[in-house]
Amino acid sequence: MQEKIIVPFVDLKLQYLSLKKEIDSAVLSVMENTTFIGGEPVTSFENNFAQACGTKHSIGVGNGTDALYIILKSLGITAGDEVITVANSWISTSETISQCGAKPVFIDIDPDYYSIDVNKIEEKITNKTKAIIPVHLFGQMAEIDKVSTLCKKHNLFLVEDCAQSHLSEYKEIEAGTTGIASAFSFYPGKNLGAYGDAGVITTNDDSLATKMRMFANHGAMVKHQHQMEGINSRLDTIQAAILNVKLPHLQKWNEQRLKNALLYNHLLADVSEITTPKINPAAKHIFHLYVIRAEKRNELMDYLTKKGIQTQIHYPTILPLLPAYNYLNHKAEDFPIASSYQDSILSLPMFPELTKEQIQLLVETIKAFYK
Ligand SMILES: *Cc1c(COP(=O)(O)O)cnc(C)c1O
């Protein structure tokens, strides 16, 4: 029998209810206007999101994975190229490299912050390397200044995977503003979530912006005038209307996530079996995910499930060790940090509306497990 859920991993209903009137009316107005592709909601969301990030352009696309693919294709990444990225991420980051015909080259993670270990990048750069994709994982940015310096030194494109880092900052640099282009996802559970698939690309480069917009729209800026072959990847109008209602609340939601994370960190500080996430002093962490390392992780996870507390693992297998990458012949020892964390990482419930009482209950339950 399914146990009663006391603390869900994420609760999207609460946020919807808090904005129900505005969201319902935004969705209905798209139907009333019958502008189902493009139109004002898309243009205004693109403008609003570019402004929120501090970039010149923002291009609405179908989802975050397409955003990465469109960027890499438009940069001319192709067969024979290598693209450097991080061993611990969602597969979109590496599968889009392969879909361009290029080879993903994986780097181990920083032991404290889980993002790409910048000290291990340079040794992997070859004359085939064309780009580096750092992922601002769990809501905390990678050391983007150092990655940027490396890219300049070796003449490589810097592409930021910002799917988990909307309005995150590092040394006062906003996510999505340093690279030649950056990919954002609005998958429902992301910090800014649509009610279906949606994504955006940000860039300050005018000609790349035009190229990416064309590629995402069958290679045409004007209908029937195809300058090249492209794909069909558009930001859905209904999703744009919803995102326009939600965007003004994002900063506040991010702050609530941070507040929840700080409470978790405080309450878990004296649990010796648990390592809580470290916040880089130079970072504005937006806690897309709250990831601990726990002794007896699987047993703890089962125990919490039985008590009605949902948890997840991000990610159960690091990218290079997935069957999809068997052909690269990687071993766990190639990524000593990321692979040594695989059996201890655990993502606890994290969303803005999580209550103090839920967090306290969760921590008490964890303490009871280790007693
Ligand atoms: C969610 C996510 C993506 C992909 O976004 P979709 O909108 O689901 O396609 C890419 N990279 C990372 C790190 C993600 O977390």
The ligand as a MOL file (V3000), in Angstrom:
LIG
                    3D

  0  0  0     0  0            999 V3000
M  V30 BEGIN CTAB
M  V30 COUNTS 15 15 0 0 0
M  V30 BEGIN ATOM
M  V30 1 C 16.3650 20.1030 -17.0920 0
M  V30 2 C 17.7260 20.1350 -17.6350 0
M  V30 3 C 17.9850 20.2260 -19.0150 0
M  V30 4 C 16.9400 20.0250 -20.0730 0
M  V30 5 O 15.8170 20.7580 -20.0160 0
M  V30 6 P 14.4590 20.2220 -20.6850 0
M  V30 7 O 13.6380 21.4680 -20.7250 0
M  V30 8 O 13.8880 19.1780 -19.7960 0
M  V30 9 O 14.7620 19.7270 -22.0500 0
M  V30 10 C 19.2910 20.3980 -19.4360 0
M  V30 11 N 20.3090 20.4390 -18.5580 0
M  V30 12 C 20.1000 20.3290 -17.2230 0
M  V30 13 C 21.2720 20.4040 -16.2920 0
M  V30 14 C 18.8110 20.1620 -16.7080 0
M  V30 15 O 18.6300 20.0380 -15.4040 0
M  V30 END ATOM
M  V30 BEGIN BOND
M  V30 1 1 1 2
M  V30 2 1 2 3
M  V30 3 2 2 14
M  V30 4 1 3 4
M  V30 5 2 3 10
M  V30 6 1 4 5
M  V30 7 1 5 6
M  V30 8 2 6 7
M  V30 9 1 6 8
M  V30 10 1 6 9
M  V30 11 1 10 11
M  V30 12 2 11 12
M  V30 13 1 12 13
M  V30 14 1 12 14
M  V30 15 1 14 15
M  V30 END BOND
M  V30 END CTAB
M  END
